[in-house]
Amino acid sequence: MSKPSFQVDDSEGPRFTRAFVLHPDIKSDRDRRGAELALAEAVSLAHALPHLEVVGDLVVPLPKVHAGMLFGKGKIEELRARFEADEVELVLVDGPVTPVQQRNLEKAWGVKLLDRTGLILEIFSDRAATREGVLQVEMAALNYQRTRLVRAWTHLERQRGGLGFVGGPGETQIEADRRAIDLQLVRLRRQLEKVVKTRTLHRAARAKVPFPIVALVGYTNAGKSTLFNRLTGANVMAEDMLFATLDPTMRRVELDNGPEIILSDTVGFISDLPTELVAAFRATLEEVLAADIICHVRDISHPETEDQAADVREILTTLGVGNERPMFEIWNKIDLLPEAEAEAAQARAARDQDIIAISALKGTGVESFMSIISDALQGRVSEEKLRLSFAQGKKRAWLFSEGVAVDEVQDEDGFAITVRWTPKQRAQFEQV
């Protein structure tokens, strides 16, 4: 996929685009977050995109949304003067901006403009590494652009010439562009179907290895990749940056005095994540659905940690992740808490078996984390002996295809098979 349109190639090296971040604090929005914290997150999003230099940021109190311009005339003029003085080239608005508002604001300010969805799409476009991730992001971007063609065309009434055999007297330029996007989406879906088939084969091959899957989920920048790297020794990108990880990463880990596991690192969630991108990272989310244990990693030092946790739980519920499997809360970054608060967090974790307090960066509590996961899995992986008749060949084949059969003895009545499996695998076996 092409790089963001506001990046400029320069023979002397990359030139940084001067960006300004605005957070409209809409008073009528009952669900609005703390304005300063929301602005800080938006600035962090901007820093996650290379070649951007954030030259300013501002909370804009907004009694109500102005339909055509978002802001009132006086505020628009005030901001125009500031952008001109700061030589701003790109304005990032932390919130939804309609196509008409975007077109009007770009014209009034003489800059390019991205809303929150557009900015996240740009970040995902820049970061996606796997073929499936790239295709899904490109499809999400095209769907987003399809709704915003009004921004690109000032001649919407102009009609393309034609004989009128199809679609009446002709089609407007915007209709032609929309049709071109639809054709591109069809092409991308076909490519994606091939990639998904390959991924399905890989997942089926992995299912033959009788290792439980432990998935790390959480709000973006909660420290999932840092924990993943500490446990696996992998070199997954782990920076103090939003969306440092976008594509699913899986590694085998041998727990002390416990089973081997597959550890999965996933894309971070975020409030108001564009719905197109929830679908775009279906590959990552499928790994969560397949997990035996889910570890919800939280940045316990963040002022909005409770709100972030609620956002993650809501997305997991939307994905269909219920209470049928163990879920632990990993309270990360306790090293950033004041001493008294860190001690309180550790005391709470000691009382609650579903909470583990750690510092993935410092290593504090990580051994306890591994021990608790090991104990949880030991309780879920059991060994049983089964008797199958010769007529139950389908069930026998399933046991070996899933890799849960560890020993087999054949006699005149059929098969005596020893299996090691999880309750989930046992339930699947019953359905064969």
LINWOTA-V648324 format. One record per residue. RES is the residue in one letter. NEAR is the number of other C-alpha atoms within 12 Angstrom. Layout:
res=RES near=NEAR
res=RES near=NEAR
This chain:
res=M near=26
res=S near=18
res=K near=22
res=P near=28
res=S near=19
res=F near=27
res=Q near=25
res=V near=19
res=D near=15
res=D near=11
res=S near=7
res=E near=8
res=G near=10
res=P near=15
res=R near=17
res=F near=23
res=T near=31
res=R near=32
res=A near=38
res=F near=40
res=V near=41
res=L near=41
res=H near=36
res=P near=38
res=D near=30
res=I near=25
res=K near=17
res=S near=13
res=D near=17
res=R near=9
res=D near=13
res=R near=23
res=R near=26
res=G near=22
res=A near=27
res=E near=24
res=L near=23
res=A near=33
res=L near=30
res=A near=27
res=E near=36
res=A near=41
res=V near=35
res=S near=31
res=L near=38
res=A near=41
res=H near=32
res=A near=31
res=L near=34
res=P near=29
res=H near=27
res=L near=33
res=E near=31
res=V near=32
res=V near=26
res=G near=29
res=D near=34
res=L near=29
res=V near=28
res=V near=29
res=P near=23
res=L near=22
res=P near=15
res=K near=17
res=V near=24
res=H near=21
res=A near=16
res=G near=18
res=M near=26
res=L near=36
res=F near=32
res=G near=23
res=K near=18
res=G near=13
res=K near=22
res=I near=26
res=E near=19
res=E near=17
res=L near=32
res=R near=27
res=A near=17
res=R near=21
res=F near=32
res=E near=21
res=A near=16
res=D near=22
res=E near=23
res=V near=31
res=E near=33
res=L near=40
res=V near=46
res=L near=48
res=V near=40
res=D near=42
res=G near=38
res=P near=27
res=V near=36
res=T near=30
res=P near=28
res=V near=25
res=Q near=29
res=Q near=35
res=R near=28
res=N near=28
res=L near=36
res=E near=31
res=K near=20
res=A near=28
res=W near=31
res=G near=23
res=V near=28
res=K near=32
res=L near=39
res=L near=41
res=D near=38
res=R near=35
res=T near=33
res=G near=41
res=L near=43
res=I near=46
res=L near=42
res=E near=39
res=I near=36
res=F near=45
res=S near=37
res=D near=31
res=R near=30
res=A near=32
res=A near=23
res=T near=27
res=R near=27
res=E near=35
res=G near=38
res=V near=33
res=L near=37
res=Q near=39
res=V near=43
res=E near=40
res=M near=35
res=A near=35
res=A near=37
res=L near=36
res=N near=32
res=Y near=33
res=Q near=28
res=R near=26
res=T near=23
res=R near=26
res=L near=29
res=V near=26
res=R near=26
res=A near=23
res=W near=19
res=T near=16
res=H near=14
res=L near=18
res=E near=14
res=R near=16
res=Q near=19
res=R near=20
res=G near=16
res=G near=13
res=L near=12
res=G near=12
res=F near=10
res=V near=10
res=G near=15
res=G near=13
res=P near=14
res=G near=19
res=E near=23
res=T near=24
res=Q near=22
res=I near=27
res=E near=23
res=A near=22
res=D near=24
res=R near=24
res=R near=19
res=A near=19
res=I near=26
res=D near=21
res=L near=18
res=Q near=22
res=L near=26
res=V near=19
res=R near=18
res=L near=29
res=R near=23
res=R near=18
res=Q near=22
res=L near=27
res=E near=18
res=K near=17
res=V near=22
res=V near=25
res=K near=16
res=T near=17
res=R near=24
res=T near=18
res=L near=14
res=H near=16
res=R near=21
res=A near=17
res=A near=17
res=R near=24
res=A near=26
res=K near=23
res=V near=25
res=P near=30
res=F near=35
res=P near=47
res=I near=40
res=V near=41
res=A near=44
res=L near=47
res=V near=49
res=G near=48
res=Y near=46
res=T near=40
res=N near=39
res=A near=49
res=G near=46
res=K near=50
res=S near=45
res=T near=35
res=L near=47
res=F near=39
res=N near=29
res=R near=29
res=L near=33
res=T near=25
res=G near=17
res=A near=21
res=N near=19
res=V near=27
res=M near=28
res=A near=28
res=E near=23
res=D near=22
res=M near=29
res=L near=36
res=F near=41
res=A near=36
res=T near=43
res=L near=44
res=D near=36
res=P near=36
res=T near=32
res=M near=33
res=R near=28
res=R near=27
res=V near=27
res=E near=21
res=L near=29
res=D near=20
res=N near=15
res=G near=22
res=P near=30
res=E near=25
res=I near=33
res=I near=34
res=L near=41
res=S near=42
res=D near=47
res=T near=44
res=V near=45
res=G near=43
res=F near=40
res=I near=36
res=S near=33
res=D near=28
res=L near=31
res=P near=28
res=T near=23
res=E near=25
res=L near=39
res=V near=31
res=A near=25
res=A near=36
res=F near=39
res=R near=28
res=A near=38
res=T near=37
res=L near=37
res=E near=28
res=E near=36
res=V near=39
res=L near=30
res=A near=30
res=A near=36
res=D near=40
res=I near=43
res=I near=39
res=C near=43
res=H near=42
res=V near=47
res=R near=43
res=D near=39
res=I near=38
res=S near=28
res=H near=26
res=P near=20
res=E near=25
res=T near=29
res=E near=20
res=D near=25
res=Q near=34
res=A near=31
res=A near=20
res=D near=26
res=V near=33
res=R near=30
res=E near=22
res=I near=29
res=L near=28
res=T near=17
res=T near=16
res=L near=21
res=G near=17
res=V near=26
res=G near=20
res=N near=15
res=E near=17
res=R near=26
res=P near=29
res=M near=32
res=F near=31
res=E near=38
res=I near=45
res=W near=46
res=N near=43
res=K near=37
res=I near=37
res=D near=27
res=L near=24
res=L near=23
res=P near=14
res=E near=13
res=A near=13
res=E near=18
res=A near=25
res=E near=18
res=A near=18
res=A near=31
res=Q near=30
res=A near=18
res=R near=18
res=A near=26
res=A near=20
res=R near=13
res=D near=17
res=Q near=22
res=D near=24
res=I near=30
res=I near=38
res=A near=43
res=I near=41
res=S near=35
res=A near=35
res=L near=27
res=K near=18
res=G near=23
res=T near=25
res=G near=30
res=V near=30
res=E near=23
res=S near=25
res=F near=35
res=M near=37
res=S near=20
res=I near=33
res=I near=41
res=S near=28
res=D near=21
res=A near=30
res=L near=34
res=Q near=27
res=G near=21
res=R near=26
res=V near=29
res=S near=24
res=E near=21
res=E near=20
res=K near=19
res=L near=26
res=R near=23
res=L near=24
res=S near=18
res=F near=17
res=A near=13
res=Q near=18
res=G near=16
res=K near=17
res=K near=26
res=R near=31
res=A near=21
res=W near=23
res=L near=34
res=F near=26
res=S near=21
res=E near=31
res=G near=26
res=V near=37
res=A near=32
res=V near=24
res=D near=20
res=E near=21
res=V near=17
res=Q near=17
res=D near=13
res=E near=11
res=D near=13
res=G near=18
res=F near=25
res=A near=22
res=I near=26
res=T near=24
res=V near=29
res=R near=32
res=W near=35
res=T near=31
res=P near=26
res=K near=26
res=Q near=32
res=R near=25
res=A near=12
res=Q near=16
res=F near=25
res=E near=14
res=Q near=11
res=V near=16
